[in-house]
């Protein structure tokens, strides 16, 4: 069973990945690779976010994409395409 502290630490991994992706410091392909590694280790994104907070709204979008990809519901190529759209959406809001 995962403790609250472990869940917070795991969520920080997704938060940092989203931040790096949004800032063009990693590619969508690198983000997908990292999500695969986390998924294989049994670590999945949590949606324990406040929808009133814009940064958390951005994180929630990332987590949704990561979750669908981690569940094998979309291909790596599809995930990368969606991440590109996600990046563009947040660039336009800034």
ABEGO torsion letter per residue (X at the ends): XBBAAAAAAAAAAAAAAAAAAAAGABBAAAAAAAAAAAAAAGBBBBBBBBAABAAAAAAAAAAAAAAAAAAGABBAAAAAAAAAAAAAAAAAAX
